[in-house]
Amino acid sequence: MPKWDERYRSGEHVTKEPSPLLIKATKDVKPGRALDIACGGGRHAIYLAEQGWQVTAVDSSRVGIEILQQRWAELSARERSARIEPESLARQPRWSGRVGGSQASGLQRIDARVADLERHEFQIEPAAYDLICDFYYLQRDLFPSIRAGVKPGGMLIAAIHLNDGNSEEKPHNPAFLLEPGELKRLFSDLEITYYQECPSDEGGHHHDTAYLIARKPLGE
């Protein structure tokens, strides 16, 4: 994905702070297995791993995954140097070493994959994740797999740009923008605990955003 590789190299879309929506949605939630769709530089994957989640992070950009790898390695090194009690070493976060491959080490809290989602190079395992997050990535034919990938009782968190009529801002193509009410309608079979369409709560986003927090009902 050369276009996104260049963007990440130039410093675009590499903020380190997680979305306020993710922080809000996962507060007081017991960590489990999480999937970060189109993870970019890994800000959400890293935040979740810091909270104890076992994270699979997928992106088509190898540069984006390399940024994630570097950040996680630096964070791990800082935490190792700060540890004093030997027994705490077993709990420190570690980079799994997996970038489109299968080499693993440490706690494997971040399993990073270079994969083109549009070409379906990564298959979302059904009922495998306690949490799936999708931030600012729209691929409509992926939604059924996302829905199926959430475990009963698990959670979906999404923030995706809306077609708000602002044709001068990127993305320009309406195919890459949700229509008002579309995200809520597409996941209406889930228990929607939070939904809002409004200006983005983060800098650098020039379209309004649809925010969703939803749970898959138990028994599905």
N, C-alpha and C positions, 0 to 999 in steps of 0.2 A: 504494500500500500504506500507507494512513493509520496503521494501528496501529504498524507498524515505523518509519514516519517520526517518530511521536511518541516512540517509545522512543529512537531515535537523538538526537533533539533534547534529550531529558531526560538524556542521558549514559549510558543503558543500552547494554551490548554494544558499547562503543567503545574497548575496551582496545587499546593500541598494540603490545603484545608478541606476537610470533608463537607459535604452539603449539610446545612442545618436540618434538612428533612431526615437524612440518615441518622443523625445524632438523636433527633426527637423520636424516631420510630424504634430505634434499638435500645433506648434507655430502659434499664431494668428488665431487658429480655435475656433469657438464658442463652449463651452462645451455643451454636451448633455448626452445621455445615452451610456455607454461603457461596453463592455464585455472583460474581460481578461481571455483567455483560458490557462489552466495549469499554474496558477498564481504563484505557489510556495510560497515563503515568502512574496510576495505581493509588490515587488518594483515598478512595473508598475501601479498596482491598486492604491497604495498610491500616486504616483506622479500625476496620473490623478485626483484623488479626491482632492488633494491640488490645482489643477488648476480649480476646480469647476465641474468636471464631476460626474455624478451619475454612480457608478461603480458596476457591478456584477463581482465577482472574483471566479473562479472555479478551484479546484484542488482535486486530489484523496487522497492527504496526509493530514490527520488531523493535523499533526505536522506543516506542512507548513502553513495551515490556522491559527493555533494558533500563529505562529510567526507573521503573518500578523496582527492578532488581537492585539497582544501585542504592536507591533510597532505603530499601529494606535491609540491605547489608550494612549501611551506615547506621541505621537505627539499632540493629542488632549489636554492632560493635560498641555503640555508646552504652547500651544497656548492660553489656558484658562488663565494661570497665566500671560501671556504677555498682555492680553487685558486690556485696561483701560476704553474705552468708553462703557457704558452699551449696546448701540444699536448694537455694533459690536458682541455681544455674540451670536446673532441669526445666524451669518454667520460662526461660528466656525465649523470645521470638527468634526464629532462624529462617533464612531463605531456603526454600526447598531445593534450589538448583534446577528446577524444571522449567525450561523455556522451549516449549514445543517438543520436549523429549520426555524421558521417563526416569532420569537420574533423580534420586531423592535422598535427603538427609535431614537431620534434626526433627523438629516437630511437624514439618510439612504443613504449616498453617497457611502458607501461600503457595498454591500450585498454579504457576503462570503458564498460559498457553498462547502461542502465536497461531491464530487461526482466522480465516476469512469467514465471518458469519454469513455473508451473503451467498457464499458458495457452499454453505453448510459443512464446513470443515470441522466444526465442533458440534457434536450432538448433545443436547441437554437430556440427561438421563431422567426418565419419569420418576416422580415422587422421591427425588434424591436430596432436595435442599430445604433446609429450614428457613432460608432467606434467599431471594433472588432480587438483585437491584439492577435497575436500568436507568442510567442518568444520561440524558441528552443523546440517546441513540434510538432512531426509529427504523425498524424493519418489521413491517406489519406481518409478513408471513412467519416471523419468529414468535409471535405472541402465543399461538397455540402450544408451542413447545415450552415457552416460559410458564404458562399456566400449568401444564402437565408436570413440569419439573418441580413445582412447589409441593412439599409434603402436606398432607392433611394437617391443619393447625399451623402450617408455616405461613410466611409473610412475603408479599411482593411490595417493593418500594420503587416508585418510578417518578422521574421528573423529565418531561419531554416538551420541546418547543411547540408552540401553537401557531397556526395560521391566523395571525391577528390583523392581517391586511397591510402590514408594513413590508412592502415589496422591496424596499431599498436596503434592507438588512439581510445578512446571511443567516441561514440558508435561504436562497431566493426561490428555489424550486418547491412548490407547495407539496410535492410528493414526499418531501422530507419534513413536513410539518403536520401535526395533528389538527384536525378540525375541532372546533369547540364542542365539548361533550363527548368526543370520540373515545378517549381513553376510558372514561367512566363507563361508557356503553360496552366497550369491548371486554371489560372485566366485571360486568354487572353480576355475573354468577358467583363472584367472590364476596366476602363480607368486607365492604369498604368502610374503613374506620376513619379515613381522612381523605378529602378531595377538595382541591381548590384550583381555579384558573386565575392567574394574576401575573403581574410583572415578576421577573426572576428575583429571588432573594440573594443572588450572587452577582458579583461584578463580571463584566465581559459577555453577558447575554443580552441581546437586543430584541428578542421576541418574548412575548408573554409565555408562560410555562404552565403546563398541567401537572399538578402534584397529586400523587396517589399513594396511599398506604392501604393495603388490603390483606386479608387473611383467607386462606382456603378453609372452608368448613371441615370440621372433623367428620369422618365417615365417607369422604369422597374417595 
